[in-house]
C-alpha cells in the first residue's frame, strides 16, 4: 500500500487561496535548482491566476 503518494486526509477542509511571493538573491546566474523550482512553481500556479 505504501507507494509514496500524497493522500488527502481532510477533503472537507479546503484552505483559502493566498498570494505567493518568490524572493531570491539577484544574481546573473541562478543555480539550476533555483531555476527549476521557479519554473515548477510557475507551472503549478498557472491555473490559479487570481489566487
N, C-alpha and C positions, 0 to 999 in steps of 0.2 A: 504494500500500500504506500509506503514512503517513496515518493518519486521526486521529492524536492520541489514540488509545485506549490504556489501560493493558494491558500484556501480562504474564502470569505467566511468569516465566523459570525458576524452580526450584520446581515444584509439589511435589516430594518433600520439600522443607524447609519445614515449617509452623512458624511462630512460636508460642510458648506464649502463652496469654492473659495479659494483665496489666491491673491496675487503671488507670483514667484519672481524673485529678482536674482539674477546670477551676477555675482561680483568676482572678479579675478584680477590678478596683477597685470597691469598694462605692460606687455612685452611684445617685441616684434615677432618672436617665435614661441608660441604657446606649446607646451608639451602635448603630444598626440593624445594622451589620455584625457586631458582637459578638452581638447577639440572634439574628441569622440563623445564625451559626456554632454557637451553643449549641443552637439548635433542630435544626440538621443533625446535630450530634454525638449529641444525644439520640435522634433517629430512627435513626441509623446503629447505635448501640449497643443499641437496644431488643431485638433478637433474642438478645442475649447477657447476660441479667441476672446470671448467676453468674460471669461472667468477670472 
